[in-house]
Amino acid sequence: MLKSMTGYGRGEAVVGTQNATVEVRSVNHRYLDVQLRIPRCLIPLESKIKKLISSFVSRGKVEIAVQLGADEKAENSLSVNTDMAEHVYGLLNRLKGAASASGDIDLQMLLEFKDVIFEAKKEELDDTVYWDGLKPALEQAMSALVQMQAVEGKETEKDMQSRMSFVESVINEIEALAPEVLEVKKTGLKERVKDLCEGVAVDEARMLQEIAIISDKSDITEEIVRAKSHFKQFNKWLETNEPVGKKLDFLIQEINREVNTIGSKASDSEIALKVVNIKNEQEKIREQVQNIM
């Protein structure tokens, strides 16, 4: 079953004493590109987060956003740095003396320096506690993402199968036309040679040999056979559970190459029109393949 590279997932869990919300978004990309937006306290877990993501997806641009809620249960306390308070008081007294200033240095004046006198203490969690809490939310979000990718991949697979079926049917029509087109070309060449050599003795056997060589260059049998082989391989890869986006993209290029050669070698208006129809469908298939993992 194919998987799309586009998806979204969300997960929630408790990390320490905080509620954590994880949101994951992914879009198509040539390789796996994981981008994180996480709180500072989770930065040490970056490598673990990326490793977990890579266990769920192999390609795509994946954006992970982690938010931690207010830590209402955490034990926060405010303490006074008495040493710093005494130091500030002494500095103010020295400044007062140096400036010959008047007035008392009171508590209100010291509170102007509250940022250095008061200290907020908060319980710090170690990386293990953070990871044990965050991991379930990440797994929940990634599971939802993969599920969405599978649903979209299934719809994409149906669309590509339908379009490829159309392409195969047109190739079969070209294959049926090819002998007649080749015969018409041979007859045309014979008549043209006779017109050009009117009144001149012509070696009939040599003329037929040359016409056969020219006609052989217009034969599209090999290209049709290779194209059909590519169709079989394409359908086979659609049924696998492995990431095949890159393989399908390569195969589409090979099919396009064979179709272009068929159009140029056949030199027939009806076949040329069918080639245009094929290329139109092939381009739509290629656009779909770009989003396949």
C-alpha positions as CSV (number, residue, x, y, z in Angstrom):
1,M,0.0,0.0,0.0
2,L,1.3,3.4,-0.9
3,K,1.7,6.2,1.6
4,S,1.4,9.9,0.9
5,M,4.0,12.3,2.3
6,T,1.3,14.7,3.3
7,G,-0.4,14.3,6.7
8,Y,-1.2,15.7,10.2
9,G,-1.2,14.2,13.7
10,R,-1.7,15.4,17.3
11,G,-0.8,13.8,20.6
12,E,-1.1,14.7,24.3
13,A,0.6,13.6,27.4
14,V,1.9,14.7,30.8
15,V,5.5,15.6,31.1
16,G,6.6,15.9,34.7
17,T,3.9,18.2,36.1
18,Q,3.0,19.8,32.8
19,N,0.6,18.9,30.0
20,A,2.3,18.5,26.7
21,T,0.8,18.9,23.2
22,V,2.6,17.6,20.1
23,E,1.5,18.5,16.6
24,V,3.1,17.0,13.5
25,R,2.7,18.2,9.9
26,S,4.4,16.7,6.9
27,V,4.6,17.6,3.2
28,N,6.5,16.1,0.3
29,H,10.3,16.4,0.2
30,R,13.0,14.5,-1.6
31,Y,14.6,13.3,1.6
32,L,13.5,13.1,5.3
33,D,13.8,16.6,6.7
34,V,12.7,16.9,10.4
35,Q,12.2,20.4,11.8
36,L,11.6,20.9,15.5
37,R,10.0,23.7,17.5
38,I,10.4,22.7,21.1
39,P,10.8,24.4,24.5
40,R,14.4,25.0,25.7
41,C,14.1,22.3,28.3
42,L,13.6,19.7,25.6
43,I,16.5,20.6,23.4
44,P,18.7,17.8,24.9
45,L,16.1,15.3,23.6
46,E,16.4,16.5,20.0
47,S,18.3,13.5,18.7
48,K,15.8,11.1,20.4
49,I,12.9,12.9,18.9
50,K,14.3,12.8,15.4
51,K,15.2,9.1,15.7
52,L,11.6,8.3,16.8
53,I,10.2,10.3,13.8
54,S,12.5,8.4,11.4
55,S,11.1,5.1,12.7
56,F,7.6,6.1,11.4
57,V,8.4,7.9,8.1
58,S,11.3,7.7,5.6
59,R,10.7,10.7,3.4
60,G,9.1,14.1,3.6
61,K,9.5,17.5,5.4
62,V,8.2,16.8,8.9
63,E,7.5,19.7,11.3
64,I,7.2,18.9,15.0
65,A,5.8,21.5,17.4
66,V,5.8,20.7,21.2
67,Q,4.1,22.9,23.7
68,L,4.3,22.6,27.5
69,G,1.4,24.0,29.5
70,A,1.6,26.0,32.7
71,D,3.4,24.2,35.5
72,E,0.8,24.7,38.2
73,K,1.9,21.8,40.4
74,A,5.6,22.6,40.3
75,E,7.1,23.8,43.5
76,N,8.1,27.3,42.9
77,S,9.5,29.4,45.7
78,L,11.0,32.9,46.1
79,S,14.1,33.4,48.3
80,V,16.2,36.4,49.3
81,N,19.9,36.5,48.4
82,T,20.9,38.2,51.7
83,D,24.6,38.4,50.7
84,M,23.6,40.3,47.5
85,A,21.2,42.5,49.5
86,E,24.0,43.5,51.9
87,H,26.4,44.1,49.0
88,V,23.9,46.4,47.2
89,Y,23.2,48.2,50.5
90,G,26.9,48.8,50.9
91,L,27.3,50.0,47.4
92,L,24.5,52.5,47.9
93,N,26.1,53.8,51.1
94,R,29.4,54.3,49.3
95,L,27.6,56.1,46.5
96,K,25.8,58.3,49.0
97,G,29.2,59.2,50.7
98,A,31.0,59.8,47.4
99,A,28.2,62.1,46.1
100,S,27.7,63.7,49.5
101,A,24.0,62.9,49.1
102,S,21.4,63.2,51.9
103,G,18.6,60.9,52.9
104,D,18.4,57.4,54.2
105,I,18.8,54.2,52.3
106,D,15.6,52.3,53.0
107,L,13.8,49.1,51.9
108,Q,12.0,50.8,49.1
109,M,15.3,51.8,47.6
110,L,16.6,48.2,47.8
111,L,13.5,46.9,46.1
112,E,14.7,48.7,43.0
113,F,17.3,46.0,42.7
114,K,14.8,43.1,43.2
115,D,16.0,41.3,40.1
116,V,19.4,40.6,41.8
117,I,18.2,40.3,45.4
118,F,15.3,37.8,44.9
119,E,15.8,34.4,43.4
120,A,13.1,32.1,42.0
121,K,13.7,28.4,42.5
122,K,12.0,25.8,40.3
123,E,12.4,22.1,40.4
124,E,14.3,20.9,37.4
125,L,13.5,17.6,35.8
126,D,16.1,15.4,34.3
127,D,16.1,14.3,30.6
128,T,14.7,10.8,31.4
129,V,11.6,12.2,33.1
130,Y,11.0,14.6,30.1
131,W,11.5,11.8,27.6
132,D,9.3,9.2,29.4
133,G,6.5,11.8,29.4
134,L,7.0,13.2,25.9
135,K,7.5,9.9,24.0
136,P,3.8,8.7,24.2
137,A,2.6,12.0,22.9
138,L,5.1,11.8,20.0
139,E,4.0,8.3,19.2
140,Q,0.3,9.2,19.3
141,A,0.9,12.1,16.9
142,M,3.0,10.1,14.5
143,S,0.5,7.2,14.5
144,A,-2.2,9.7,13.5
145,L,0.0,11.2,10.9
146,V,0.9,7.8,9.3
147,Q,-2.8,6.8,9.3
148,M,-3.7,9.9,7.4
149,Q,-0.8,9.3,5.0
150,A,-2.1,5.8,4.4
151,V,-5.6,7.0,3.6
152,E,-4.4,9.6,1.2
153,G,-1.9,7.1,-0.3
154,K,-4.7,4.7,-1.1
155,E,-6.7,7.4,-3.0
156,T,-3.5,8.4,-4.9
157,E,-2.9,4.8,-5.8
158,K,-6.4,4.4,-7.2
159,D,-6.0,7.5,-9.3
160,M,-2.6,6.4,-10.7
161,Q,-3.9,2.9,-11.5
162,S,-6.7,4.5,-13.4
163,R,-4.5,6.8,-15.4
164,M,-1.9,4.1,-16.1
165,S,-4.6,1.8,-17.3
166,F,-5.6,4.5,-19.8
167,V,-2.0,4.9,-20.9
168,E,-1.7,1.1,-21.5
169,S,-4.8,1.1,-23.6
170,V,-3.5,3.9,-25.8
171,I,-0.2,2.0,-26.2
172,N,-2.2,-1.0,-27.3
173,E,-4.0,1.2,-29.9
174,I,-0.6,2.4,-31.1
175,E,0.7,-1.1,-31.3
176,A,-2.3,-2.1,-33.5
177,L,-1.8,0.9,-35.8
178,A,2.0,0.4,-36.1
179,P,2.1,-2.3,-38.8
180,E,-0.3,-0.4,-41.1
181,V,1.6,2.9,-40.6
182,L,4.9,1.1,-41.4
183,E,3.5,-0.5,-44.5
184,V,2.1,2.9,-45.7
185,K,5.6,4.4,-45.1
186,K,7.2,1.6,-47.2
187,T,4.8,2.1,-50.0
188,G,5.4,5.8,-49.9
189,L,9.1,5.4,-50.1
190,K,8.8,3.0,-53.1
191,E,6.7,5.5,-55.0
192,R,8.9,8.4,-54.2
193,V,12.0,6.5,-55.3
194,K,10.3,5.5,-58.6
195,D,9.3,9.1,-59.2
196,L,12.8,10.4,-58.6
197,C,14.4,7.7,-60.7
198,E,11.9,7.8,-63.6
199,G,13.6,6.9,-66.8
200,V,16.7,5.6,-64.9
201,A,17.5,1.9,-64.5
202,V,17.1,0.9,-60.8
203,D,18.3,-2.2,-59.1
204,E,15.0,-3.4,-57.6
205,A,16.6,-5.6,-55.0
206,R,19.0,-2.8,-53.8
207,M,16.1,-0.4,-53.7
208,L,14.0,-2.7,-51.5
209,Q,17.0,-3.3,-49.2
210,E,17.5,0.4,-48.7
211,I,13.7,0.9,-48.1
212,A,13.8,-1.9,-45.5
213,I,16.7,-0.2,-43.7
214,I,14.9,3.1,-43.6
215,S,11.7,1.4,-42.5
216,D,13.5,-0.4,-39.8
217,K,14.4,2.9,-38.2
218,S,10.7,3.7,-38.0
219,D,9.8,0.5,-36.4
220,I,8.5,1.1,-32.8
221,T,8.1,-2.5,-31.7
222,E,11.1,-2.4,-29.3
223,E,9.8,0.8,-27.6
224,I,6.3,-0.6,-27.2
225,V,7.7,-3.8,-25.6
226,R,9.8,-1.8,-23.2
227,A,6.9,0.5,-22.3
228,K,4.7,-2.5,-21.5
229,S,7.4,-4.0,-19.3
230,H,7.6,-0.7,-17.4
231,F,3.8,-0.8,-17.0
232,K,4.0,-4.2,-15.3
233,Q,6.8,-3.1,-13.0
234,F,4.9,0.1,-12.1
235,N,1.8,-1.9,-11.1
236,K,4.0,-4.4,-9.2
237,W,5.6,-1.6,-7.1
238,L,2.2,-0.1,-6.4
239,E,1.3,-3.3,-4.5
240,T,4.4,-3.3,-2.2
241,N,4.4,-1.9,1.3
242,E,7.9,-0.5,1.0
243,P,8.6,3.2,0.2
244,V,8.6,3.3,-3.7
245,G,8.2,7.0,-4.5
246,K,11.7,7.4,-5.9
247,K,11.4,4.1,-7.9
248,L,8.1,5.1,-9.4
249,D,9.5,8.6,-10.3
250,F,12.4,6.9,-12.2
251,L,10.0,4.5,-14.0
252,I,7.8,7.4,-15.1
253,Q,10.8,9.0,-16.7
254,E,11.7,5.8,-18.5
255,I,8.1,5.5,-19.8
256,N,8.2,9.1,-21.1
257,R,11.4,8.4,-22.9
258,E,9.9,5.4,-24.7
259,V,6.8,7.4,-25.6
260,N,8.8,10.3,-27.0
261,T,10.8,7.9,-29.1
262,I,7.6,6.3,-30.4
263,G,6.2,9.7,-31.4
264,S,9.4,10.7,-33.2
265,K,10.0,7.3,-35.0
266,A,6.4,6.7,-36.1
267,S,6.0,10.1,-37.9
268,D,2.3,9.6,-38.1
269,S,-0.4,12.2,-37.2
270,E,-2.7,9.7,-35.6
271,I,0.0,8.1,-33.5
272,A,1.3,11.6,-32.6
273,L,-2.1,12.6,-31.2
274,K,-2.2,9.4,-29.1
275,V,1.3,10.2,-27.8
276,V,0.1,13.7,-26.7
277,N,-2.7,12.0,-24.8
278,I,-0.3,9.6,-23.1
279,K,2.1,12.4,-22.1
280,N,-0.7,14.4,-20.7
281,E,-1.7,11.5,-18.4
282,Q,1.9,10.7,-17.6
283,E,2.5,14.2,-16.3
284,K,-0.5,13.9,-14.0
285,I,0.8,10.6,-12.7
286,R,4.3,12.1,-12.2
287,E,2.7,14.9,-10.1
288,Q,1.1,12.3,-7.9
289,V,4.3,10.3,-7.6
290,Q,6.1,13.4,-6.2
291,N,3.9,13.1,-3.1
292,I,4.5,9.3,-2.6
293,M,6.8,8.2,0.2
